[in-house]
Each structure stands twice: as C-alpha cells, then as structure tokens.
Amino acid sequence: MRQSPKDLEGNARIGAKMVRKALYDLMEWKKAHHGKMSADEPLIHLFNTLVTNLFELKDAKSSDKDRFAYGQKTAYVEVLEILQEWKDAIIHGLDFDVEKVFPL
C-alpha cells in the first residue's frame, strides 16, 4: 500500500518531533549534570543518534505495514541532510550522500 504525500509528511513530522525531543532531553540532562554544552556537542550527538537509528530502519519502506518506521526514516534522512550544511559536518563524518547510504 502506497502512502499519500500527506501521510508521509505526517509521519515525517512525528519522527522530527521525536528527534527534537531527544535532543532537548539530552541538553537538559547535560545542563543538569555538566553545565552548558558547546555548540558542537548536541550536533555531534544528534548526528550519531540519527545514523544509529537509520541503520536500524534501513529496511523500512513506504509499502510496509509499519508506515511509522518509514516516516521516522524519512525524517531522519531530512535532518541529516540539514546537518550537512553545518560547517564542521565533514570533520565529524557527515561527508557522504545521505540518500545513497539511506535510500528512501
């Protein structure tokens, strides 16, 4: 069953909200235990978390019954593509074509 663009967008938004919440939780924990984070620390953590999650979701497809997993995958790929705009992305390992490594 193919998802409509509206369904894909909705699933991607849910995945993006999960990513934002995880990053917020990390920052709150870090502030509570170690003081403020540098600008790079949350980006590095986000990059590592996204890549780890994408490897777990590598087989998710839009035709799967579990469309939520595909929505997560779509959101994570989009966030990684945005992270590629970070000036230090290459230094931290984001020097690959995201959609070739994690095709949608």
N, C-alpha and C positions, 0 to 999 in steps of 0.2 A: 504494500500500500504506500503510495507516494504522498508525502506531506505537502500541504499547500504552503506557499511562502509565508502566509500569516502564522501557520502552526510552527514553522521553522523559526520565525522571528520570535514568537512567544517562548519557545524552548531555549533559544539563544539568550533571551533576556533573563530567564530563570537561571541559566548557567552563569551569566555575567554577574547576577546578584550574589550567587554563591561565592564567586571569586572575590568580589568586593567585600563580602562579609568575612571571608577567611583572612584577607589582607588586613581588615580593620581589627579582627581578633588578635592577629599577630602583633600589630602595632600597639594595641592596648596591653598585651602581655609584656612586650618588650619595655614599654614605658614603666609598667608596674615593677618590673624586676631589674631592669638595667638602665633606666633613663631613656632619653630620646634616641631614636635611630638616625643613622646618617641617611642621606637621600638615596644612596645606592642599595642599602640593606633590604628595604622592602621590595625593591625591583628585582634584586637577585633572588630573594625568597619566592617572589611571585613567579619568576621565570622557571625556577626549579620545580615548583609545585605544578605549574601548567604542563611542563614537559612530562613529569611523572604521571599526571592524570591522563594526558593524551596517549601515552604508551599503554595505559590500562584500557583506554577506549578505542584503541587502534582498529578494532573490528566493527565498531558501531557504524551502521549505515542508515540512510534515510528510510530504507524499506523495512527496517527492523520493527518488530512489535514494540520494543522498548525505544520509543522515539525520544524519550527524555535523555537517554545516553547520547544519542546523535545530536541533540540540542546542546548538551554540555560540550561535546567535541567541537561543534561549530563555534560556540562562544569562546572556548579556549584558543582555538586557531586564530580567531579575530583578535583576541587580546595579545597573543604572541606577535601578530603582525603589527600591532600598535607599538609593542615594546621594541620592535626593530628600529623605530625612529629614535630611540634613546641613543645618545652619542656614544655611550660605552657598551652598546649591545654586543659588538664583535668581541670586545675584550672578555666578556662574560659568557661567550659561547653561542650567542644568537646570530651566527654567521651562516645560516642555511636557509633554503627556501622552505618556509613553513608548510606550504600546501603540497610540496613534493614529499616531504617527510611524513606529514599527517594529512593525506588526501581526504577530501570531504566527499 
